Amino acid sequence: MDVVAYVGSDISWNMPLYQQIAQAFKQASAELSIPVEWGGDWKTLKDGPHFQLPFAQYPATAA
């Protein structure tokens, strides 16, 4: 899923804001024992607004 950082009534793409959001996601992930991956941790394309469940634990299934 993608999230957006609001500063006042404006959307911000400032990466430090997404690092703060990621810290909150990761804390909740640990407390709930639900793994989460953050796009900002990726080695190639840094995708600060993106979070996902790991494919290894949550494989996609055909509908």
N, CA, C, O and CB atoms as a CASP TS submission, in Angstrom:
PFRMAT TS
TARGET T0000
AUTHOR 0000-0000-0000
METHOD Language model
MODEL 1
PARENT N/A
ATOM      1  N   MET     1       0.847  -1.142   0.000  1.00  0.00           N
ATOM      2  CA  MET     1       0.000   0.000   0.000  1.00  0.00           C
ATOM      3  C   MET     1       0.902   1.215   0.000  1.00  0.00           C
ATOM      4  O   MET     1       2.044   1.157   0.456  1.00  0.00           O
ATOM      5  CB  MET     1      -0.969  -0.009   1.200  1.00  0.00           C
ATOM      6  N   ASP     2       0.384   2.311  -0.511  1.00  0.00           N
ATOM      7  CA  ASP     2       1.127   3.567  -0.492  1.00  0.00           C
ATOM      8  C   ASP     2       0.448   4.545   0.461  1.00  0.00           C
ATOM      9  O   ASP     2      -0.779   4.618   0.530  1.00  0.00           O
ATOM     10  CB  ASP     2       1.230   4.171  -1.916  1.00  0.00           C
ATOM     11  N   VAL     3       1.259   5.284   1.183  1.00  0.00           N
ATOM     12  CA  VAL     3       0.759   6.305   2.104  1.00  0.00           C
ATOM     13  C   VAL     3       1.289   7.657   1.641  1.00  0.00           C
ATOM     14  O   VAL     3       2.178   7.732   0.792  1.00  0.00           O
ATOM     15  CB  VAL     3       1.190   6.004   3.585  1.00  0.00           C
ATOM     16  N   VAL     4       0.741   8.705   2.201  1.00  0.00           N
ATOM     17  CA  VAL     4       1.205  10.044   1.867  1.00  0.00           C
ATOM     18  C   VAL     4       1.364  10.834   3.166  1.00  0.00           C
ATOM     19  O   VAL     4       0.577  10.680   4.100  1.00  0.00           O
ATOM     20  CB  VAL     4       0.214  10.761   0.885  1.00  0.00           C
ATOM     21  N   ALA     5       2.387  11.673   3.210  1.00  0.00           N
ATOM     22  CA  ALA     5       2.635  12.523   4.374  1.00  0.00           C
ATOM     23  C   ALA     5       1.993  13.885   4.131  1.00  0.00           C
ATOM     24  O   ALA     5       2.268  14.552   3.133  1.00  0.00           O
ATOM     25  CB  ALA     5       4.166  12.670   4.652  1.00  0.00           C
ATOM     26  N   TYR     6       1.138  14.278   5.059  1.00  0.00           N
ATOM     27  CA  TYR     6       0.530  15.608   5.002  1.00  0.00           C
ATOM     28  C   TYR     6       1.239  16.527   5.985  1.00  0.00           C
ATOM     29  O   TYR     6       1.457  16.163   7.141  1.00  0.00           O
ATOM     30  CB  TYR     6      -0.991  15.541   5.315  1.00  0.00           C
ATOM     31  N   VAL     7       1.593  17.704   5.527  1.00  0.00           N
ATOM     32  CA  VAL     7       2.122  18.759   6.384  1.00  0.00           C
ATOM     33  C   VAL     7       1.131  19.904   6.248  1.00  0.00           C
ATOM     34  O   VAL     7       1.070  20.574   5.217  1.00  0.00           O
ATOM     35  CB  VAL     7       3.613  19.193   5.983  1.00  0.00           C
ATOM     36  N   GLY     8       0.358  20.117   7.304  1.00  0.00           N
ATOM     37  CA  GLY     8      -0.751  21.069   7.194  1.00  0.00           C
ATOM     38  C   GLY     8      -1.769  20.491   6.233  1.00  0.00           C
ATOM     39  O   GLY     8      -2.291  19.401   6.467  1.00  0.00           O
ATOM     40  N   SER     9      -2.055  21.194   5.169  1.00  0.00           N
ATOM     41  CA  SER     9      -3.000  20.693   4.164  1.00  0.00           C
ATOM     42  C   SER     9      -2.287  20.313   2.868  1.00  0.00           C
ATOM     43  O   SER     9      -2.931  20.098   1.841  1.00  0.00           O
ATOM     44  CB  SER     9      -4.078  21.746   3.877  1.00  0.00           C
ATOM     45  N   ASP    10      -0.951  20.230   2.917  1.00  0.00           N
ATOM     46  CA  ASP    10      -0.160  19.929   1.722  1.00  0.00           C
ATOM     47  C   ASP    10       0.469  18.542   1.810  1.00  0.00           C
ATOM     48  O   ASP    10       0.859  18.094   2.888  1.00  0.00           O
ATOM     49  CB  ASP    10       0.930  20.987   1.526  1.00  0.00           C
ATOM     50  N   ILE    11       0.563  17.877   0.679  1.00  0.00           N
ATOM     51  CA  ILE    11       1.264  16.603   0.586  1.00  0.00           C
ATOM     52  C   ILE    11       2.758  16.885   0.493  1.00  0.00           C
ATOM     53  O   ILE    11       3.189  17.790  -0.222  1.00  0.00           O
ATOM     54  CB  ILE    11       0.771  15.771  -0.640  1.00  0.00           C
ATOM     55  N   SER    12       3.543  16.095   1.229  1.00  0.00           N
ATOM     56  CA  SER    12       4.999  16.242   1.188  1.00  0.00           C
ATOM     57  C   SER    12       5.629  14.935   0.718  1.00  0.00           C
ATOM     58  O   SER    12       5.192  13.851   1.106  1.00  0.00           O
ATOM     59  CB  SER    12       5.557  16.648   2.583  1.00  0.00           C
ATOM     60  N   TRP    13       6.651  15.045  -0.115  1.00  0.00           N
ATOM     61  CA  TRP    13       7.423  13.884  -0.565  1.00  0.00           C
ATOM     62  C   TRP    13       8.807  13.882   0.089  1.00  0.00           C
ATOM     63  O   TRP    13       9.726  13.232  -0.411  1.00  0.00           O
ATOM     64  CB  TRP    13       7.556  13.883  -2.108  1.00  0.00           C
ATOM     65  N   ASN    14       8.958  14.596   1.188  1.00  0.00           N
ATOM     66  CA  ASN    14      10.218  14.714   1.910  1.00  0.00           C
ATOM     67  C   ASN    14      10.544  13.376   2.600  1.00  0.00           C
ATOM     68  O   ASN    14       9.825  12.958   3.508  1.00  0.00           O
ATOM     69  CB  ASN    14      10.147  15.874   2.952  1.00  0.00           C
ATOM     70  N   MET    15      11.617  12.712   2.173  1.00  0.00           N
ATOM     71  CA  MET    15      11.948  11.369   2.658  1.00  0.00           C
ATOM     72  C   MET    15      12.058  11.264   4.174  1.00  0.00           C
ATOM     73  O   MET    15      11.623  10.248   4.716  1.00  0.00           O
ATOM     74  CB  MET    15      13.234  10.926   2.047  1.00  0.00           C
ATOM     75  N   PRO    16      12.612  12.244   4.905  1.00  0.00           N
ATOM     76  CA  PRO    16      12.650  12.106   6.362  1.00  0.00           C
ATOM     77  C   PRO    16      11.263  11.918   6.993  1.00  0.00           C
ATOM     78  O   PRO    16      11.146  11.263   8.029  1.00  0.00           O
ATOM     79  CB  PRO    16      13.313  13.322   6.964  1.00  0.00           C
ATOM     80  N   LEU    17      10.234  12.471   6.395  1.00  0.00           N
ATOM     81  CA  LEU    17       8.879  12.247   6.913  1.00  0.00           C
ATOM     82  C   LEU    17       8.474  10.787   6.738  1.00  0.00           C
ATOM     83  O   LEU    17       7.835  10.208   7.618  1.00  0.00           O
ATOM     84  CB  LEU    17       7.865  13.170   6.202  1.00  0.00           C
ATOM     85  N   TYR    18       8.840  10.196   5.614  1.00  0.00           N
ATOM     86  CA  TYR    18       8.508   8.793   5.367  1.00  0.00           C
ATOM     87  C   TYR    18       9.335   7.867   6.250  1.00  0.00           C
ATOM     88  O   TYR    18       8.893   6.766   6.578  1.00  0.00           O
ATOM     89  CB  TYR    18       8.727   8.445   3.893  1.00  0.00           C
ATOM     90  N   GLN    19      10.523   8.301   6.635  1.00  0.00           N
ATOM     91  CA  GLN    19      11.315   7.528   7.592  1.00  0.00           C
ATOM     92  C   GLN    19      10.612   7.496   8.950  1.00  0.00           C
ATOM     93  O   GLN    19      10.620   6.469   9.628  1.00  0.00           O
ATOM     94  CB  GLN    19      12.739   8.124   7.732  1.00  0.00           C
ATOM     95  N   GLN    20      10.009   8.613   9.347  1.00  0.00           N
ATOM     96  CA  GLN    20       9.251   8.648  10.603  1.00  0.00           C
ATOM     97  C   GLN    20       8.017   7.759  10.514  1.00  0.00           C
ATOM     98  O   GLN    20       7.707   7.027  11.454  1.00  0.00           O
ATOM     99  CB  GLN    20       8.838  10.093  10.947  1.00  0.00           C
ATOM    100  N   ILE    21       7.316   7.821   9.393  1.00  0.00           N
ATOM    101  CA  ILE    21       6.140   6.971   9.190  1.00  0.00           C
ATOM    102  C   ILE    21       6.560   5.505   9.235  1.00  0.00           C
ATOM    103  O   ILE    21       5.878   4.678   9.840  1.00  0.00           O
ATOM    104  CB  ILE    21       5.440   7.300   7.838  1.00  0.00           C
ATOM    105  N   ALA    22       7.685   5.186   8.594  1.00  0.00           N
ATOM    106  CA  ALA    22       8.173   3.804   8.573  1.00  0.00           C
ATOM    107  C   ALA    22       8.491   3.315   9.983  1.00  0.00           C
ATOM    108  O   ALA    22       8.224   2.157  10.303  1.00  0.00           O
ATOM    109  CB  ALA    22       9.419   3.689   7.681  1.00  0.00           C
ATOM    110  N   GLN    23       9.051   4.164  10.820  1.00  0.00           N
ATOM    111  CA  GLN    23       9.330   3.772  12.204  1.00  0.00           C
ATOM    112  C   GLN    23       8.047   3.373  12.914  1.00  0.00           C
ATOM    113  O   GLN    23       8.028   2.391  13.656  1.00  0.00           O
ATOM    114  CB  GLN    23      10.023   4.916  12.964  1.00  0.00           C
ATOM    115  N   ALA    24       6.974   4.125  12.694  1.00  0.00           N
ATOM    116  CA  ALA    24       5.690   3.805  13.320  1.00  0.00           C
ATOM    117  C   ALA    24       5.133   2.486  12.773  1.00  0.00           C
ATOM    118  O   ALA    24       4.631   1.661  13.536  1.00  0.00           O
ATOM    119  CB  ALA    24       4.678   4.948  13.087  1.00  0.00           C
ATOM    120  N   PHE    25       5.222   2.289  11.452  1.00  0.00           N
ATOM    121  CA  PHE    25       4.766   1.029  10.851  1.00  0.00           C
ATOM    122  C   PHE    25       5.554  -0.150  11.419  1.00  0.00           C
ATOM    123  O   PHE    25       4.978  -1.179  11.770  1.00  0.00           O
ATOM    124  CB  PHE    25       4.910   1.076   9.310  1.00  0.00           C
ATOM    125  N   LYS    26       6.871   0.008  11.505  1.00  0.00           N
ATOM    126  CA  LYS    26       7.722  -1.079  11.986  1.00  0.00           C
ATOM    127  C   LYS    26       7.468  -1.381  13.461  1.00  0.00           C
ATOM    128  O   LYS    26       7.515  -2.541  13.870  1.00  0.00           O
ATOM    129  CB  LYS    26       9.192  -0.731  11.773  1.00  0.00           C
ATOM    130  N   GLN    27       7.203  -0.357  14.255  1.00  0.00           N
ATOM    131  CA  GLN    27       6.888  -0.573  15.667  1.00  0.00           C
ATOM    132  C   GLN    27       5.580  -1.345  15.792  1.00  0.00           C
ATOM    133  O   GLN    27       5.498  -2.307  16.555  1.00  0.00           O
ATOM    134  CB  GLN    27       6.797   0.774  16.424  1.00  0.00           C
ATOM    135  N   ALA    28       4.560  -0.929  15.050  1.00  0.00           N
ATOM    136  CA  ALA    28       3.276  -1.637  15.078  1.00  0.00           C
ATOM    137  C   ALA    28       3.447  -3.060  14.563  1.00  0.00           C
ATOM    138  O   ALA    28       2.850  -3.992  15.102  1.00  0.00           O
ATOM    139  CB  ALA    28       2.220  -0.887  14.237  1.00  0.00           C
ATOM    140  N   SER    29       4.256  -3.231  13.528  1.00  0.00           N
ATOM    141  CA  SER    29       4.531  -4.553  12.966  1.00  0.00           C
ATOM    142  C   SER    29       5.122  -5.477  14.029  1.00  0.00           C
ATOM    143  O   SER    29       4.703  -6.627  14.158  1.00  0.00           O
ATOM    144  CB  SER    29       5.488  -4.441  11.766  1.00  0.00           C
ATOM    145  N   ALA    30       6.083  -4.978  14.779  1.00  0.00           N
ATOM    146  CA  ALA    30       6.718  -5.776  15.828  1.00  0.00           C
ATOM    147  C   ALA    30       5.737  -6.089  16.954  1.00  0.00           C
ATOM    148  O   ALA    30       5.684  -7.222  17.433  1.00  0.00           O
ATOM    149  CB  ALA    30       7.941  -5.044  16.388  1.00  0.00           C
ATOM    150  N   GLU    31       4.965  -5.098  17.374  1.00  0.00           N
ATOM    151  CA  GLU    31       4.014  -5.299  18.468  1.00  0.00           C
ATOM    152  C   GLU    31       2.923  -6.299  18.103  1.00  0.00           C
ATOM    153  O   GLU    31       2.450  -7.044  18.961  1.00  0.00           O
ATOM    154  CB  GLU    31       3.383  -3.974  18.859  1.00  0.00           C
ATOM    155  N   LEU    32       2.523  -6.318  16.834  1.00  0.00           N
ATOM    156  CA  LEU    32       1.444  -7.202  16.384  1.00  0.00           C
ATOM    157  C   LEU    32       1.956  -8.510  15.780  1.00  0.00           C
ATOM    158  O   LEU    32       1.164  -9.368  15.391  1.00  0.00           O
ATOM    159  CB  LEU    32       0.587  -6.482  15.370  1.00  0.00           C
ATOM    160  N   SER    33       3.269  -8.659  15.702  1.00  0.00           N
ATOM    161  CA  SER    33       3.895  -9.844  15.087  1.00  0.00           C
ATOM    162  C   SER    33       3.407 -10.074  13.664  1.00  0.00           C
ATOM    163  O   SER    33       3.153 -11.206  13.252  1.00  0.00           O
ATOM    164  CB  SER    33       3.615 -11.086  15.930  1.00  0.00           C
ATOM    165  N   ILE    34       3.281  -8.981  12.925  1.00  0.00           N
ATOM    166  CA  ILE    34       2.916  -9.033  11.507  1.00  0.00           C
ATOM    167  C   ILE    34       4.056  -8.369  10.742  1.00  0.00           C
ATOM    168  O   ILE    34       4.240  -7.155  10.834  1.00  0.00           O
ATOM    169  CB  ILE    34       1.520  -8.316  11.223  1.00  0.00           C
ATOM    170  N   PRO    35       4.825  -9.157   9.984  1.00  0.00           N
ATOM    171  CA  PRO    35       5.954  -8.557   9.274  1.00  0.00           C
ATOM    172  C   PRO    35       5.495  -7.583   8.196  1.00  0.00           C
ATOM    173  O   PRO    35       4.446  -7.760   7.577  1.00  0.00           O
ATOM    174  CB  PRO    35       6.818  -9.643   8.651  1.00  0.00           C
ATOM    175  N   VAL    36       6.297  -6.563   7.993  1.00  0.00           N
ATOM    176  CA  VAL    36       6.006  -5.574   6.960  1.00  0.00           C
ATOM    177  C   VAL    36       7.322  -5.177   6.296  1.00  0.00           C
ATOM    178  O   VAL    36       8.364  -5.116   6.948  1.00  0.00           O
ATOM    179  CB  VAL    36       5.273  -4.323   7.557  1.00  0.00           C
ATOM    180  N   GLU    37       7.261  -4.910   5.004  1.00  0.00           N
ATOM    181  CA  GLU    37       8.425  -4.415   4.270  1.00  0.00           C
ATOM    182  C   GLU    37       8.155  -2.973   3.866  1.00  0.00           C
ATOM    183  O   GLU    37       7.052  -2.617   3.452  1.00  0.00           O
ATOM    184  CB  GLU    37       8.731  -5.303   3.015  1.00  0.00           C
ATOM    185  N   TRP    38       9.192  -2.154   3.998  1.00  0.00           N
ATOM    186  CA  TRP    38       9.080  -0.752   3.610  1.00  0.00           C
ATOM    187  C   TRP    38       9.913  -0.515   2.363  1.00  0.00           C
ATOM    188  O   TRP    38      11.071  -0.926   2.296  1.00  0.00           O
ATOM    189  CB  TRP    38       9.534   0.186   4.761  1.00  0.00           C
ATOM    190  N   GLY    39       9.329   0.142   1.381  1.00  0.00           N
ATOM    191  CA  GLY    39      10.029   0.438   0.136  1.00  0.00           C
ATOM    192  C   GLY    39      11.255   1.314   0.320  1.00  0.00           C
ATOM    193  O   GLY    39      12.146   1.308  -0.530  1.00  0.00           O
ATOM    194  N   GLY    40      11.319   2.060   1.400  1.00  0.00           N
ATOM    195  CA  GLY    40      12.493   2.886   1.678  1.00  0.00           C
ATOM    196  C   GLY    40      13.720   2.074   2.059  1.00  0.00           C
ATOM    197  O   GLY    40      14.836   2.592   2.029  1.00  0.00           O
ATOM    198  N   ASP    41      13.527   0.799   2.419  1.00  0.00           N
ATOM    199  CA  ASP    41      14.647  -0.083   2.751  1.00  0.00           C
ATOM    200  C   ASP    41      15.186  -0.827   1.534  1.00  0.00           C
ATOM    201  O   ASP    41      16.213  -1.499   1.629  1.00  0.00           O
ATOM    202  CB  ASP    41      14.222  -1.079   3.805  1.00  0.00           C
ATOM    203  N   TRP    42      14.520  -0.720   0.410  1.00  0.00           N
ATOM    204  CA  TRP    42      14.960  -1.436  -0.792  1.00  0.00           C
ATOM    205  C   TRP    42      16.318  -0.914  -1.238  1.00  0.00           C
ATOM    206  O   TRP    42      16.641   0.256  -1.036  1.00  0.00           O
ATOM    207  CB  TRP    42      13.925  -1.288  -1.934  1.00  0.00           C
ATOM    208  N   LYS    43      17.106  -1.785  -1.841  1.00  0.00           N
ATOM    209  CA  LYS    43      18.471  -1.442  -2.256  1.00  0.00           C
ATOM    210  C   LYS    43      18.505  -0.592  -3.531  1.00  0.00           C
ATOM    211  O   LYS    43      19.343   0.302  -3.648  1.00  0.00           O
ATOM    212  CB  LYS    43      19.278  -2.712  -2.472  1.00  0.00           C
ATOM    213  N   THR    44      17.614  -0.857  -4.480  1.00  0.00           N
ATOM    214  CA  THR    44      17.680  -0.151  -5.764  1.00  0.00           C
ATOM    215  C   THR    44      16.752   1.054  -5.775  1.00  0.00           C
ATOM    216  O   THR    44      17.206   2.178  -5.563  1.00  0.00           O
ATOM    217  CB  THR    44      17.322  -1.096  -6.917  1.00  0.00           C
ATOM    218  N   LEU    45      15.503   0.851  -6.009  1.00  0.00           N
ATOM    219  CA  LEU    45      14.530   1.945  -6.076  1.00  0.00           C
ATOM    220  C   LEU    45      13.975   2.208  -4.681  1.00  0.00           C
ATOM    221  O   LEU    45      13.259   1.368  -4.135  1.00  0.00           O
ATOM    222  CB  LEU    45      13.377   1.610  -7.072  1.00  0.00           C
ATOM    223  N   LYS    46      14.289   3.339  -4.106  1.00  0.00           N
ATOM    224  CA  LYS    46      13.756   3.707  -2.792  1.00  0.00           C
ATOM    225  C   LYS    46      12.341   4.237  -2.983  1.00  0.00           C
ATOM    226  O   LYS    46      12.133   5.229  -3.682  1.00  0.00           O
ATOM    227  CB  LYS    46      14.666   4.772  -2.080  1.00  0.00           C
ATOM    228  N   ASP    47      11.373   3.575  -2.363  1.00  0.00           N
ATOM    229  CA  ASP    47       9.960   3.935  -2.521  1.00  0.00           C
ATOM    230  C   ASP    47       9.390   4.249  -1.140  1.00  0.00           C
ATOM    231  O   ASP    47       8.692   3.429  -0.544  1.00  0.00           O
ATOM    232  CB  ASP    47       9.147   2.780  -3.218  1.00  0.00           C
ATOM    233  N   GLY    48       9.697   5.449  -0.639  1.00  0.00           N
ATOM    234  CA  GLY    48       9.315   5.854   0.712  1.00  0.00           C
ATOM    235  C   GLY    48       7.852   5.697   1.060  1.00  0.00           C
ATOM    236  O   GLY    48       7.549   5.296   2.183  1.00  0.00           O
ATOM    237  N   PRO    49       6.922   5.990   0.157  1.00  0.00           N
ATOM    238  CA  PRO    49       5.508   5.869   0.494  1.00  0.00           C
ATOM    239  C   PRO    49       4.975   4.429   0.510  1.00  0.00           C
ATOM    240  O   PRO    49       3.829   4.210   0.904  1.00  0.00           O
ATOM    241  CB  PRO    49       4.710   6.670  -0.472  1.00  0.00           C
ATOM    242  N   HIS    50       5.789   3.433   0.085  1.00  0.00           N
ATOM    243  CA  HIS    50       5.272   2.078  -0.124  1.00  0.00           C
ATOM    244  C   HIS    50       5.565   1.136   1.040  1.00  0.00           C
ATOM    245  O   HIS    50       6.682   1.086   1.555  1.00  0.00           O
ATOM    246  CB  HIS    50       5.854   1.503  -1.388  1.00  0.00           C
ATOM    247  N   PHE    51       4.530   0.387   1.443  1.00  0.00           N
ATOM    248  CA  PHE    51       4.632  -0.677   2.444  1.00  0.00           C
ATOM    249  C   PHE    51       3.943  -1.907   1.884  1.00  0.00           C
ATOM    250  O   PHE    51       2.969  -1.803   1.138  1.00  0.00           O
ATOM    251  CB  PHE    51       3.998  -0.248   3.817  1.00  0.00           C
ATOM    252  N   GLN    52       4.461  -3.081   2.255  1.00  0.00           N
ATOM    253  CA  GLN    52       3.815  -4.311   1.798  1.00  0.00           C
ATOM    254  C   GLN    52       4.090  -5.440   2.780  1.00  0.00           C
ATOM    255  O   GLN    52       5.045  -5.396   3.556  1.00  0.00           O
ATOM    256  CB  GLN    52       4.303  -4.695   0.385  1.00  0.00           C
ATOM    257  N   LEU    53       3.228  -6.452   2.727  1.00  0.00           N
ATOM    258  CA  LEU    53       3.478  -7.679   3.464  1.00  0.00           C
ATOM    259  C   LEU    53       4.502  -8.484   2.671  1.00  0.00           C
ATOM    260  O   LEU    53       4.451  -8.484   1.441  1.00  0.00           O
ATOM    261  CB  LEU    53       2.154  -8.496   3.695  1.00  0.00           C
ATOM    262  N   PRO    54       5.433  -9.171   3.337  1.00  0.00           N
ATOM    263  CA  PRO    54       6.436  -9.956   2.614  1.00  0.00           C
ATOM    264  C   PRO    54       5.786 -11.088   1.817  1.00  0.00           C
ATOM    265  O   PRO    54       4.920 -11.803   2.322  1.00  0.00           O
ATOM    266  CB  PRO    54       7.469 -10.529   3.593  1.00  0.00           C
ATOM    267  N   PHE    55       6.215 -11.237   0.572  1.00  0.00           N
ATOM    268  CA  PHE    55       5.641 -12.275  -0.286  1.00  0.00           C
ATOM    269  C   PHE    55       5.886 -13.672   0.276  1.00  0.00           C
ATOM    270  O   PHE    55       5.053 -14.560   0.094  1.00  0.00           O
ATOM    271  CB  PHE    55       6.221 -12.174  -1.692  1.00  0.00           C
ATOM    272  N   ALA    56       7.017 -13.885   0.957  1.00  0.00           N
ATOM    273  CA  ALA    56       7.327 -15.212   1.502  1.00  0.00           C
ATOM    274  C   ALA    56       6.278 -15.661   2.522  1.00  0.00           C
ATOM    275  O   ALA    56       5.898 -16.832   2.544  1.00  0.00           O
ATOM    276  CB  ALA    56       8.716 -15.206   2.153  1.00  0.00           C
ATOM    277  N   GLN    57       5.809 -14.740   3.363  1.00  0.00           N
ATOM    278  CA  GLN    57       4.809 -15.078   4.380  1.00  0.00           C
ATOM    279  C   GLN    57       3.379 -14.919   3.877  1.00  0.00           C
ATOM    280  O   GLN    57       2.463 -15.552   4.401  1.00  0.00           O
ATOM    281  CB  GLN    57       5.008 -14.217   5.605  1.00  0.00           C
ATOM    282  N   TYR    58       3.185 -14.084   2.872  1.00  0.00           N
ATOM    283  CA  TYR    58       1.843 -13.791   2.361  1.00  0.00           C
ATOM    284  C   TYR    58       1.843 -13.890   0.838  1.00  0.00           C
ATOM    285  O   TYR    58       1.734 -12.876   0.148  1.00  0.00           O
ATOM    286  CB  TYR    58       1.369 -12.380   2.816  1.00  0.00           C
ATOM    287  N   PRO    59       1.967 -15.120   0.310  1.00  0.00           N
ATOM    288  CA  PRO    59       2.013 -15.253  -1.154  1.00  0.00           C
ATOM    289  C   PRO    59       0.686 -14.862  -1.795  1.00  0.00           C
ATOM    290  O   PRO    59      -0.383 -15.042  -1.212  1.00  0.00           O
ATOM    291  CB  PRO    59       2.373 -16.689  -1.547  1.00  0.00           C
ATOM    292  N   ALA    60       0.779 -14.329  -2.993  1.00  0.00           N
ATOM    293  CA  ALA    60      -0.434 -13.981  -3.747  1.00  0.00           C
ATOM    294  C   ALA    60      -1.145 -15.267  -4.142  1.00  0.00           C
ATOM    295  O   ALA    60      -0.507 -16.277  -4.437  1.00  0.00           O
ATOM    296  CB  ALA    60      -0.093 -13.121  -5.014  1.00  0.00           C
ATOM    297  N   THR    61      -2.453 -15.220  -4.146  1.00  0.00           N
ATOM    298  CA  THR    61      -3.242 -16.374  -4.570  1.00  0.00           C
ATOM    299  C   THR    61      -4.125 -15.958  -5.730  1.00  0.00           C
ATOM    300  O   THR    61      -4.553 -14.808  -5.823  1.00  0.00           O
ATOM    301  CB  THR    61      -4.096 -16.941  -3.398  1.00  0.00           C
ATOM    302  N   ALA    62      -4.387 -16.891  -6.598  1.00  0.00           N
ATOM    303  CA  ALA    62      -5.264 -16.612  -7.740  1.00  0.00           C
ATOM    304  C   ALA    62      -6.691 -16.455  -7.255  1.00  0.00           C
ATOM    305  O   ALA    62      -7.143 -17.188  -6.375  1.00  0.00           O
ATOM    306  CB  ALA    62      -5.175 -17.736  -8.803  1.00  0.00           C
ATOM    307  N   ALA    63      -7.384 -15.514  -7.821  1.00  0.00           N
ATOM    308  CA  ALA    63      -8.779 -15.266  -7.418  1.00  0.00           C
ATOM    309  C   ALA    63      -9.716 -16.177  -8.169  1.00  0.00           C
ATOM    310  O   ALA    63     -10.929 -16.118  -7.967  1.00  0.00           O
ATOM    311  CB  ALA    63      -9.170 -13.802  -7.658  1.00  0.00           C
TER
END
